[in-house]
């Protein structure tokens, strides 16, 4: 037992180096415990729900998919791309979408063009064209 005590005292008396290391460990342990116990840490861990705003064309994209599904009943819509708004003259704009469909082993594209009265947001025409 005395050999054990002598061993620790010999280590601790080594030019104060072990006291410095021990002090650094104690300080780090205190900071660690304080950061874990901090109420701010709990708030940062909780997930924040972020609701993404729907793009302006989302309403028309949904309509384009619905109209395509009516015409191509046996096909499934794999993907779609918004091509943009064209020709907004005289209060009428054209919204274009390119849909990718799969019907059995066949895959093909369908371009959907919706002409819309901008003031009332009424759909004037719906045009579907198959692409390769």
C-alpha positions as CSV (number, residue, x, y, z in Angstrom):
1,X,0.0,0.0,0.0
2,X,2.8,2.4,0.7
3,X,4.4,1.6,-2.6
4,X,1.2,2.7,-4.3
5,X,1.1,6.0,-2.4
6,X,4.8,6.7,-3.2
7,X,4.1,6.0,-6.9
8,X,1.3,8.6,-7.1
9,X,3.3,11.2,-5.2
10,X,6.2,10.6,-7.4
11,X,4.0,11.1,-10.5
12,X,2.4,14.3,-9.1
13,X,5.7,15.9,-8.0
14,X,7.2,15.6,-11.5
15,X,7.8,19.3,-12.1
16,X,4.1,20.1,-11.8
17,X,3.5,18.7,-15.2
18,X,0.9,16.3,-14.0
19,X,-0.9,19.0,-12.1
20,X,-1.2,21.0,-15.3
21,X,-2.5,18.0,-17.3
22,X,-4.9,17.1,-14.5
23,X,-6.1,20.8,-14.4
24,X,-6.8,20.8,-18.1
25,X,-8.8,17.6,-17.9
26,X,-10.9,18.9,-15.0
27,X,-11.6,22.2,-16.9
28,X,-12.6,20.3,-20.0
29,X,-14.8,18.0,-18.0
30,X,-16.6,21.0,-16.4
31,X,-17.2,22.6,-19.8
32,X,-18.5,19.4,-21.1
33,X,-20.9,18.9,-18.3
34,X,-22.1,22.6,-18.6
35,X,-22.7,22.3,-22.3
36,X,-24.7,19.1,-21.8
37,X,-26.8,20.6,-19.1
38,X,-27.4,23.9,-20.9
39,X,-31.1,24.4,-21.9
40,X,-30.0,26.0,-25.2
41,X,-28.5,22.6,-26.3
42,X,-31.9,21.0,-26.0
43,X,-33.5,23.6,-28.3
44,X,-30.8,23.1,-30.9
45,X,-31.3,19.3,-31.0
46,X,-35.1,19.4,-31.7
47,X,-35.9,19.2,-35.4
48,X,-37.3,22.3,-37.0
49,X,-40.2,21.8,-39.4
50,X,-39.7,23.8,-42.5
51,X,-42.5,24.1,-45.0
52,X,-41.4,24.7,-48.5
53,X,-43.5,27.1,-50.5
54,X,-45.1,25.5,-53.6
55,X,-43.9,27.1,-56.8
56,X,-46.4,29.2,-58.8
57,X,-46.7,26.6,-61.5
58,X,-47.6,23.7,-59.1
59,X,-51.3,24.2,-59.7
60,X,-50.9,23.9,-63.4
61,X,-48.5,20.9,-63.1
62,X,-51.2,19.1,-61.2
63,X,-53.7,19.9,-63.9
64,X,-51.3,18.7,-66.6
65,X,-50.8,15.4,-64.9
66,X,-54.5,14.9,-64.4
67,X,-55.3,15.6,-68.0
68,X,-52.5,13.3,-69.2
69,X,-53.8,10.5,-66.9
70,X,-57.3,10.8,-68.5
71,X,-55.9,10.4,-72.0
72,X,-53.3,7.7,-71.2
73,X,-55.2,5.6,-68.7
74,X,-52.9,2.5,-69.0
75,X,-49.7,4.5,-68.5
76,X,-48.0,5.7,-65.4
77,X,-46.4,9.1,-65.1
78,X,-42.8,8.5,-64.2
79,X,-41.5,12.1,-64.1
80,X,-42.3,15.6,-65.2
81,X,-40.5,18.8,-66.0
82,X,-41.8,22.4,-66.0
83,X,-40.6,24.0,-69.2
84,X,-41.8,27.5,-68.4
85,X,-44.4,30.2,-69.1
86,X,-44.6,31.4,-72.6
87,X,-46.3,34.2,-74.5
88,X,-48.0,36.2,-71.7
89,X,-49.6,38.7,-74.2
90,X,-53.1,40.0,-74.1
91,X,-53.7,38.4,-70.7
92,X,-53.1,34.9,-71.9
93,X,-50.1,32.7,-71.0
94,X,-49.0,29.3,-72.0
95,X,-47.7,26.9,-69.3
96,X,-45.7,24.0,-70.7
97,X,-44.8,20.7,-69.1
98,X,-43.0,17.7,-70.4
99,X,-44.2,14.4,-68.8
100,X,-42.4,11.1,-69.0
101,X,-44.8,8.1,-69.1
102,X,-44.4,4.3,-69.0
103,X,-46.9,2.0,-70.6
104,X,-45.8,-1.6,-70.4
105,X,-42.3,-1.8,-71.9
106,X,-42.8,1.5,-73.8
107,X,-41.5,4.8,-72.4
108,X,-42.4,8.1,-74.0
109,X,-42.8,11.8,-73.4
110,X,-45.9,13.9,-73.6
111,X,-45.7,17.7,-73.8
112,X,-48.7,19.4,-72.2
113,X,-49.5,22.9,-73.1
114,X,-52.0,24.8,-71.0
115,X,-53.3,28.2,-72.3
116,X,-54.5,30.2,-69.3
117,X,-56.5,33.5,-68.9
118,X,-54.2,35.3,-66.4
119,X,-56.8,37.6,-64.9
120,X,-59.3,34.8,-64.1
121,X,-56.9,31.9,-64.1
122,X,-59.3,29.9,-66.3
123,X,-57.9,27.3,-68.6
124,X,-58.7,28.1,-72.2
125,X,-57.1,25.0,-73.9
126,X,-55.2,21.9,-73.1
127,X,-52.9,20.4,-75.8
128,X,-51.1,17.1,-75.5
129,X,-48.4,16.1,-77.9
130,X,-46.4,12.8,-77.8
131,X,-42.6,13.2,-78.1
132,X,-39.9,10.5,-78.6
